[in-house]
Amino acid sequence: MNNRPLHEKLKTLFDNEEETVDTICSAIAGGGTAVDLCKLWGVPYGTVMNWMRKDRTRTRRHTEAINDRGDWIVESVLEELRKMAMVDVRGCYDADSKLLPVKEWPEDLARSVASVDKKGTVKFHSKLKAIELLGKNLDIFRERLEVTGRVTLEDIVGGTSVGEDSDS
């Protein structure tokens, strides 16, 4: 599509409305962007998005794709936290307890590493923090505030009628 003049590219996209909208919405829902798609197609992002907004059905589908992307992002973040919380640090060492080259580490382990210094000391992201964030999301750790005391009706109304001054 990139070797054709711009007006032909746009005509092709807009004439194949269903396919174009499906492609844009699938890209967005899957974590991609319409900007990247427009670059790939060699067409202006603004022109394509204005076209998307001119029709209620296209606009609705675009909004749904953005919402789906939000779900995808939440799931991805939770999965990443799960991996950090459950990582087995033994995977970065060989049988002799020597640090393996990074390229030999399991992917989950490599993604859980915060840093490796020049001496080869490996620092991991906090497992405790990852567990805490997962627990909060799953509502496992509920923070409770208990308030005790004794309140009488007289305490509430103050022993006076509404509008009455307590000094008189």
C-alpha positions in Angstrom: 0.0 0.0 0.0 2.9 2.4 0.7 4.0 2.9 -2.9 0.6 4.3 -4.0 -0.4 8.0 -3.8 -2.0 9.1 -0.6 -5.5 9.6 -2.0 -5.5 6.1 -3.4 -4.4 4.6 0.0 -7.2 6.5 1.8 -9.8 5.5 -0.8 -8.8 1.9 -0.4 -9.0 2.1 3.4 -12.3 4.0 3.5 -13.9 1.8 0.7 -13.1 -1.3 2.8 -14.7 0.2 5.9 -15.5 -3.0 7.8 -12.0 -4.5 7.3 -10.3 -1.1 8.1 -12.3 -0.7 11.3 -11.7 -4.3 12.3 -8.0 -3.9 11.8 -7.8 -0.6 13.8 -9.9 -1.9 16.6 -8.0 -5.2 16.8 -4.7 -3.4 16.9 -5.9 -1.1 19.7 -7.5 -3.9 21.8 -4.3 -6.0 21.4 -2.1 -3.3 22.9 -1.1 -1.6 19.6 -1.8 1.9 18.5 -3.7 3.5 15.6 -0.7 5.8 15.2 1.6 2.8 14.5 -1.0 1.3 12.1 -1.3 4.6 10.2 2.5 4.8 9.9 2.5 1.2 8.5 -0.2 2.1 6.0 1.6 5.4 5.1 -1.5 7.5 5.9 -2.1 10.5 8.2 -3.3 9.5 11.7 -5.5 12.6 12.0 -7.3 11.8 8.7 -8.1 8.3 9.7 -9.2 9.2 13.2 -11.5 11.9 11.9 -13.0 9.4 9.5 -13.5 7.0 12.5 -15.3 9.7 14.5 -17.7 10.6 11.7 -19.8 7.5 12.1 -21.4 6.4 15.4 -20.8 2.7 14.8 -17.1 3.3 14.1 -16.8 5.5 17.1 -18.5 2.9 19.4 -16.3 0.2 18.1 -13.2 2.4 18.7 -14.3 3.1 22.2 -14.9 -0.6 22.9 -11.5 -1.4 21.6 -9.9 1.1 24.0 -11.9 -0.4 26.9 -10.7 -3.9 25.8 -7.2 -2.6 25.8 -7.7 -1.4 29.3 -8.7 -4.9 30.3 -5.7 -6.3 28.5 -3.4 -3.9 30.3 -4.8 -4.8 33.7 -4.4 -8.5 32.9 -0.8 -7.9 31.8 0.1 -6.0 34.9 -1.4 -8.6 37.2 0.4 -11.4 35.3 3.7 -9.5 35.6 3.1 -9.0 39.4 2.3 -12.7 39.7 5.6 -13.6 38.0 7.5 -11.3 40.3 5.8 -12.6 43.4 6.4 -16.2 42.5 9.9 -16.0 40.9 12.4 -18.7 42.0 15.8 -16.9 42.3 17.7 -20.2 42.0 17.2 -20.1 38.2 20.0 -17.5 37.8 22.6 -19.8 39.3 24.2 -23.0 38.1 24.7 -26.2 40.1 27.9 -24.8 41.6 26.0 -21.6 42.8 27.8 -19.5 40.1 25.8 -16.8 38.4 24.6 -17.9 34.9 24.9 -15.5 32.0 21.7 -13.4 31.8 20.7 -14.9 28.4 20.4 -18.3 30.1 18.0 -17.1 32.8 14.3 -18.1 32.6 12.3 -15.3 31.2 10.1 -14.8 34.3 13.3 -14.6 36.4 15.0 -12.1 34.1 11.9 -9.8 34.1 12.0 -9.8 37.9 15.5 -8.5 38.2 15.8 -4.8 39.2 19.6 -4.7 38.6 22.9 -6.5 38.4 26.0 -4.7 39.5 29.6 -5.1 38.2 30.4 -7.7 40.9 27.5 -9.8 39.7 25.2 -9.0 42.7 21.6 -9.5 41.5 18.9 -7.3 43.0 15.3 -8.3 42.4 12.1 -6.3 42.5 10.4 -6.7 45.9 8.5 -10.0 46.1 6.7 -8.7 49.1 5.6 -5.6 47.3 4.4 -7.7 44.3 2.5 -10.0 46.7 1.0 -7.0 48.5 -0.2 -5.4 45.2 -1.7 -8.7 44.1 -3.4 -9.2 47.4 -4.9 -5.7 47.3 -6.2 -6.3 43.8 -7.8 -9.6 44.8 -9.1 -8.0 48.1 -7.2 -10.5 50.2 -5.7 -8.0 52.6 -8.6 -5.9 53.9 -7.6 -3.0 56.1 -10.1 -2.6 58.9 -10.6 0.3 61.2 -12.5 -0.5 64.3 -14.1 2.4 66.2 -15.6 1.8 69.6 -17.4 4.1 71.9 -20.7 4.9 73.4 -23.0 7.6 72.0 -26.3 8.5 73.5 -29.2 10.3 71.9 -28.5 13.2 74.2 -24.9 13.4 72.9 -26.2 13.5 69.3 -28.8 16.2 69.9 -26.8 18.0 72.6 -29.7 18.2 74.9 -31.2 21.1 73.0 -33.9 21.4 70.4 -32.9 22.3 66.9 -32.5 26.1 66.6 -32.4 26.5 70.3 -29.3 28.2 71.9 -27.8 26.0 74.6 -26.9 29.0 76.8 -30.6 30.1 77.2 
